[in-house]
Amino acid sequence: MAHRIVSDEVFLATALDLFRTYGFEGVSLKRLADATGLEKASLYYRYPGGKDAIAMAIAKDVVTWFQANVFDPLVGGEPARKRVSFVAENLREFYAGGSKACLMDVLSIRGVSEELQLALKTAMQAWVSAFAQVAKESGHGSAAARSKAEEAILRIEGSLILARVLGETACFDRVLKLLPDLLTAA
C-alpha cells in the first residue's frame, strides 16, 4: 500500500478545523490520522511531540496569518478607518462569517502545554497591541486606546461564542461592521 502524502499546509488546515470543531481534548492522533489519511506513525514522524506539537504548529500558523492579515494591515498610510474595515473583512474570512471557532478559545481551556499557553498569551497581547495602536492613532490616549482594543476583541470573541452556541452568525457580522467605529471614533 502506498503511503499518502499530505503537504504541511493541507495538514495544518485540516488540523485547525479539527481543533476548532472538537477542542484540544476532543482531537486525538487517531482523529487527525483519519481526517488526513495519514498513518499515526507519520504524524509522530512530522511532530515527535504528538498532539501538543501539532497544536503548537497550528498556533504558529494562525499567528503568521494574523500577522499578515490583521497586524500588518493596521499599520500603514491608508486612513485608520479604512485599515480597520479591511482587517474586519479578513477576520470575516478567517472565521468563515462567524461559523468557525477561535483557536485561542478552544486551545486555552485546559490540557495544553505551558509553551502553547505562552504562545496564545503572546498572540493575544499582539492583537490587543495592534488594535490599541490604531485606536491611539485615531486620537485616543494610551489607556483609552487599550480599553477600546480590549473591548473590540471581547466583542469579536464573544460574538464567535454566541454564534457557535446559537447557530446564528448575525451577531458576529454586526461586531465586524461596528469595528471601525469602535477603534477609530474619537
N, C-alpha and C positions, 0 to 999 in steps of 0.2 A: 504494500500500500504506500503510495506516495505521500510525503509529508506536505501539509498545507502551508503555504507561505502567506503571511499577512503582514503588510507594512506596519511600521510603528504608528504612523498617522491613523490608519484604519483601526488598529488595535486600540489606541488610546481613545479614539472617538467612541468605539463600541463600549469600552470600559467606562468612559464618562457617562454614557447613557445608562449603563447598569447601576453605577453608583448613585446617579440622580434618581433612579427608579426605586432601588432597594436599600439604599443607605450602605454605610460601611459594614454593618453587622450582617446585612442581607446578601452581600456579594461574597461568594466563595470562589475558590480557584476552579472548581468544577463548573460553576455557572459561567465564569469567564471563558473557560475552555469550550463549553457548549456553544456559547454565543459567537465565538470567533472561529470555531472549527479547529483550534489548536489543541495539542496534547498538553496535559498538565506539566509534563516534563519540559516542554517548550517554554511554558510560562516561567518555570523556575530557571531555565537557561537564560532567558531575557532579563528576568527580575529575580535574582537569587534571594532577595529579601521577601519574596512572596507577596501577599496582598498588601502589606504596608508599603513595599517598594512600588507597587503598581499605583496605589493611591497617591504616593508622593510624585510619581511621574505625571499622573493626571493633574495634580495640583500645579506642578511646574508648567505644564502645557496650558492650563487655564490662566495662570499668571502671565504667561507670554502673550496669550490672546488679549487679556485685559490691558497689558502694556501697549500693545499695538492698536487696539480698538477703543480704549477708554482713556487711559492716562495720557498717551502721546497726543491724540487729537484735541485734548483740552488745552494744550499749550500751543500757542501759535498766533498768527496775525489776524485771523478772522475775528469778528466780534464774538464776545463770550457767549452770547445767547445762541448764535449760530453753531458754535462748537458744542455747546451742551445739547442742542437739538440733534446734531449729528451723532453724538455719543448715545443719546436716548434711542435712536434708530438702531445703532449697533447692539445695544442691550436688548432691544426688542427681538432682534435676530438671534442673539445668543441664547436667550431664554424662550425662544420659539413662541413669542407673543404672550408669554406668561405661563405656558403649559409645561415648561421644564423647571425642575427644582434647582436652587442654587447649590453648587458643590460645597461652599462653605457651610451652608446649613446642614447638609446631610453628613458631612465629614466631621463636623465639630461636636456631634452629640456625645459619643463615648467610644472607647475601644481603639482609638488611633494612637500612634506613637507620638512621643514628645516632639520629635523632629517635624512631623506633619502638623501638630498643633502650632508650633512656632512658625511654620511656613504659612499657615492660614492666618495667624495673627499679623504677620508681616504684610501679607496681601491685603488684609482689611485696613491696616494702617495706611498703606499706599493709596487705597481707594479713598479713604477719608481725606488724606492729604491732597490728592488730585482735585477732589470736589471743593475742598476748602480753599485751595489756591484760586480756582476760578471764581468763587464767591468773594474772596478778598479782592481780586482784580476788578470785580464789579462794584466795589465801594464799601464792602463790609469790613469792619475791624476784625482782627485776628480771632477773638473769641466768638463773635457772631458768625464769622465765616465757618469756623469749625462746627458750630451748632447747626448751621444750615446744611453742611456736608453730612453730619450725622443724621439729621432729620431726613435728608434725601435718601440715604442708604436704608434707614429704618423703613421708610415708605416703600422703597423698592423691595426689600427683603420681606416685609410684612405682606405686601400685595402678592408676592410669589407664594407665600404660605396660604393666604386666603384663597388665591386662585386654585391651588392644588386641593385644598380641603373642600371648597365649594364646587369645584369643577367649572369655574366661571372666570374668565381672564379679563373681564372688563375693568376690574379694579387695577390691574397691572397697566393696562393701556392708559387709564386716567392718570396714574402716577407718572408715567413717561411723558405724557402731554404737559403735565404741570412742572416737570423737572426744570425747564429753563426759567420759569417764574420763581421757583424755589431758590435756585442757586444764583440767579443774576439780578433779580429785582432788589434794588437798594432802598 
